Amino acid sequence: MTAATLSVSRNSQMRAEAIAGYAFAMPALFLILILLILPIIVVFMISLTDYQLGALTWSWVGLANYAEMMADKAFLRSLANTFIYVAIVVPGSVGFALIIAILVQERTKSKAIYQTIFFLPVTTTLIAMSVVWHFLLNPSLGPVTSLARALGFGDFDVFGDPDLVLVGLAVIGIWQLVGFNMILFLAGLTAIPRDLYDAADIDGADGVWDRFARVTWPMLGPTTLFVVVTSTITAFRVFDTVAVITRGNPMGRSDVLLFTLYKVGFQDFNIGPASAMTIAFLVFVLVVALAQAFLIDRRTHY
Amino acid sequence: MAPVPKSRPRRRTDRLVASLTAHFFLILGAAFILLPFVWMLLTSIRPASEVFTAGFNPIPSAFAGVENYSEALTKSPLLRFMANGVFVCLGILAVQLLFAIPAGYALAKLSFRAQPLIFALVLFGLTVPVQVTALPIYIALARLNLLDTYFAIMVPFFLSVFGIFLFRQFFKSFPQEIIHAARLDGFTETEIILRIIVPSAMPAIAAFAVFSITSHWNDLYWPLIVTTSPDHATPPLGMMIFRDQETGSNYGALMAGAAIITAPLIIAFLIAQRHFVRGITMTGVK
């Protein structure tokens, strides 16, 4: 074969590859365009109009929907509630997961069984388990409340008490998330070289706390950051427990962002403000994603 | 200075104390995790009358499991909801694989002009939750008169950018020489995917299947929006419908219903734990 024919065949091979590439990627690209890109553009456009479901005419209203959203006490309250919820669930689920992962990793025979138990809530239908939690904490019939009463803690109604309701929901959030975070921490822990502990041991750092402070914690830095980010995103999207247990009650104290979005958009069909909220939600999610990309990039090269 | 060697017995008791302390905290944590599961099962076999007086007494006075479970199955079309769940999950998974595997192969192994752009769109899509696209897709479905159909429940998830991303990463490490050799043997690109890539990607497909099925079996937000009749309700929605009919009257049957709905995934998890842990945490470990 001469150089010319070789380059011709290489060219035709490259063309064949490009054609195949387009053929295989096009169906997915089509879905990306109609199920992802187009909806985002549409929801942004709607947020600038007074469009109503089924209406034949609509007009541009500028930022009126955003102004209405920012003046809406229920929206601001749900945003504040969501942040409180995140502020409880993230430290709770990350902190407990780290402790559990360290304790579980050192077990030999019982490691597998503990892992199974802690991971169980991750796979389970949260809606069904929310019904169970609702019953467990039921002020008159629930075993947890009966036990507390018998031990002399008095009566309490977690989901009926405006000051306790977010804590109650956050406990369920932690219950669901802790096993997932534990697995991520276990992966991080396995990656720490044994030699580092031996070296610390020789340096005299052989206590549990010393080993943690000098080796485990610094080496887990990138994992911890990652777990915090994924937990934040998960906690920010809390919906199921609120929809099943409290529906935003009492007095809107458990209204969270996605539940408010659901009510405004799909129960009241108040399309304009709902699309403004959707854009606000998207902006938040993108900010977290960018922060993650930025932080992880910087933190992994020390 | 050389470290002072500690005496062996002290180290051994130290280790015993450490291990006992660890077990103490782990058992405490495990009890918290298991509490709702145990109470769900106990209440599901407890006589209805006893639920109101049981308090924290764990042991039912009589076995009423048959009544409770049969009531859960007859009062509400639980089996219908589960069948809907199976149909919806398998439908979504099939379409996701059909679109994501070729796209993943194209992004990993074929070079063409639009490739970086498509990959960038995939990475962008990874950060966008379904709640962002829900409103416009809902409006489109309403206009097309497609609300409250299986299609409506499934359609937003036909695209899994995560699936495309996962398969792209997996195929990336597939040896180029094998693909090259297959081409020289006269394999078309489609044959390469079907006969070489897919068989080698079975672990990735299994992990993705677990991820996809658990997320859509458990999803509430979207089915709640597009479903109005119980006919197409998926298990989580069915659980809510059942709960609303049962409010305050029969906790035994309600817990039996919760047990029935959670059973398939729990059993599958206990059988194939490794796949579950891998499949679900894959979103985390990239």
Interface residues (C-beta under 8 A of the other chain):
Chain A: Q13 M14 A16 E17 A18 A20 G21 Y22 A23 F24 A25 P27 A28 L29 L31 I32 L35 L36 I37 L38 P39 I40 V42 V43 I46 L53 G54 F96 I99 I100 L103 V104 E106 R107 S110 Y114 Q115 T116 I117 F118 F119 L120 P121 V122 T123 T124 T125 L126 I127 A128 M129 V131 V132 W133 F135 L136 L141 P143 V144 S146 L147 A150 W175 V178 G179 F180 I183 L184 A187 I202 G204 V208 F226 V227 T230 R237 F239 D240 A243 V244 L258 L261 Y262 G265 F266 I271 A274 S275 T278 F281 L282 V285 L286 A289
Chain B: P3 A18 S19 A22 H23 F25 L26 G29 A30 F32 I33 L34 L35 P36 F37 W39 M40 T43 V51 F52 A54 G55 F56 P58 L98 F99 A100 P102 A103 Y105 A106 L107 L110 S111 F112 R113 A114 Q115 I118 L121 V122 G125 T127 V128 P129 Q131 V132 T133 A134 L135 P136 I137 Y138 I139 A142 V155 P156 F158 L159 V161 I164 R183 E189 I193 T214 W217 N218 L220 Y221 L224 I225 P235 P236 M239 M240 R243 Y251 L254 M255 G257 A258 I261 T262 L265 I266 F269 L270 Q273 F276 V277 I280 T281 T283 G284 V285
